Amino acid sequence: MKAKYFRYYFLFTLLSCCGALAQNGRPPGYSDNVDEQMAEMQVQVRYGGFLESLSVSDSRRTDITSAIAYVFMERNTASRNISAGIATAVTMEEITSPNYLREKLLGVLTNDELSAFDQFEDNYLQVQLRDNFNSQLSSTAPGLSEANRELVLTTLMKYMGAGRIQISNSTGDAVDESQRQLQALMQARSEITTQLDQGQMQETEKFLNRIQSGLLTSQSMNDGAN
């Protein structure tokens, strides 16, 4: 089975502070076709590129779209239930996890199609993670030069993003993950320190300290929940 994306999901959460539809039925809270229409629009925005890349018949593409839309309807319903106080954030975290959707697609996609989905998801998540880092860097370290901004982003992705984001353990623990991310952050900081002068490193530390603070807070919260 493809290695899980828990590390990606963990970082997104921090920085942002399956059968066919007919077989499974509608999710709780479904009302006429409004939820379905909204979910289908979300699918096209998020996975339109993947769906268009598949060499499948129109009927199969519709089936795959419906399977993904079903998960989006579950997510939308969970979001409303949280707002109404009848569901917890834990439910939302599970449903919005990349692994949740992938599990639902195991019985819908062929092995080759699933590999294509994994590649599409991997590329998308890496881009999103880098964009999130870039946004944080822009707001916390505005004095960093453009060249050094790129250096910091590339180094951070080296340790906390590309090539390091997948783990094979499908039951990844948030406490352990925060510890792994703290270690990765320390490695990235050590490498960045050797490449920047004192002034630019001081500016970069504002950004790195913000990430570290978030990781420590997350670790503390998860320790308290266990």
Secondary structure as the mmCIF struct_conf table of DSSP 4:
data_model
#
loop_
_struct_conf.conf_type_id
_struct_conf.id
_struct_conf.beg_label_comp_id
_struct_conf.beg_label_asym_id
_struct_conf.beg_label_seq_id
_struct_conf.end_label_comp_id
_struct_conf.end_label_asym_id
_struct_conf.end_label_seq_id
HELX_LH_PP_P HELX_LH_PP_P1 LYS A 2 ALA A 3
STRN STRN1 LYS A 4 LYS A 4
HELX_RH_AL_P HELX_RH_AL_P1 PHE A 6 LEU A 15
TURN_TY1_P TURN_TY1_P1 SER A 16 SER A 16
HELX_RH_AL_P HELX_RH_AL_P2 LEU A 21 ASN A 24
HELX_LH_PP_P HELX_LH_PP_P2 ARG A 26 PRO A 27
TURN_TY1_P TURN_TY1_P2 PRO A 28 GLY A 29
TURN_TY1_P TURN_TY1_P3 ASP A 32 ASN A 33
HELX_RH_AL_P HELX_RH_AL_P3 VAL A 34 SER A 53
HELX_RH_AL_P HELX_RH_AL_P4 ASP A 58 SER A 83
TURN_TY1_P TURN_TY1_P4 ALA A 84 GLY A 85
BEND BEND1 ILE A 86 ALA A 87
HELX_RH_AL_P HELX_RH_AL_P5 ALA A 89 THR A 96
BEND BEND2 SER A 97 SER A 97
HELX_RH_AL_P HELX_RH_AL_P6 PRO A 98 LEU A 105
TURN_TY1_P TURN_TY1_P5 LEU A 106 VAL A 108
BEND BEND3 LEU A 109 LEU A 109
HELX_RH_AL_P HELX_RH_AL_P7 ASN A 111 THR A 140
TURN_TY1_P TURN_TY1_P6 PRO A 142 GLY A 143
BEND BEND4 LEU A 144 LEU A 144
HELX_RH_AL_P HELX_RH_AL_P8 GLU A 146 MET A 160
BEND BEND5 GLY A 161 GLY A 161
TURN_TY1_P TURN_TY1_P7 ALA A 162 ARG A 164
BEND BEND6 ILE A 165 ILE A 165
STRN STRN2 ILE A 167 ILE A 167
BEND BEND7 SER A 168 SER A 168
TURN_TY1_P TURN_TY1_P8 SER A 170 THR A 171
HELX_RH_AL_P HELX_RH_AL_P9 ALA A 174 THR A 193
TURN_TY1_P TURN_TY1_P9 THR A 194 GLN A 195
BEND BEND8 LEU A 196 LEU A 196
HELX_RH_AL_P HELX_RH_AL_P10 GLN A 198 ALA A 225
#
